[in-house]
Amino acid sequence: MNFRFVGAERAAAHKRATDLYVRDGLGLRTVAQQLGVSFGLARRLLLEAGVELRPRGRHRPG
């Protein structure tokens, strides 16, 4: 599938991706799966939203 998020849809995708990645602590691949988009698009959405991406590898909270 090919998704094009524009306007309000893109803003909603930014928020959803940010919530999944930052608040819920999910990995980038899981965020992509939850949104039904590619890894690259999920990454782009997070970067556009100003999210600082975690280093690669398993995330181990504090």
CORJO-V6808 format. One record per backbone hydrogen bond with DSSP energy under -0.5 kcal/mol. NH is the residue of the N-H (numbers start at 1). CO is the residue of the C=O. E is the energy in kcal/mol with one decimal. If there is no record, write none. Layout:
NH_CO_E + NH_CO_E
This chain:
3_1_-0.5 + 5_3_-0.5 + 6_4_-0.6 + 9_6_-1.4 + 10_6_-0.6 + 11_7_-2.1 + 12_8_-2.4 + 13_9_-2.1 + 14_10_-2.5 + 15_11_-2.1 + 16_12_-2.6 + 17_13_-2.6 + 18_14_-2.4 + 19_15_-2.8 + 20_16_-2.4 + 21_17_-2.4 + 22_18_-3.1 + 23_18_-0.8 + 24_19_-2.3 + 26_20_-2.4 + 31_27_-2.5 + 32_28_-2.4 + 33_29_-2.1 + 34_30_-2.7 + 35_31_-2.2 + 36_32_-1.3 + 37_32_-2.3 + 42_38_-2.3 + 43_39_-2.4 + 44_40_-2.4 + 45_41_-2.7 + 46_42_-2.0 + 47_43_-2.5 + 48_44_-2.7 + 49_45_-1.5 + 50_47_-1.4 + 51_46_-2.5 + 53_51_-0.7 + 60_58_-0.5 + 61_59_-0.6
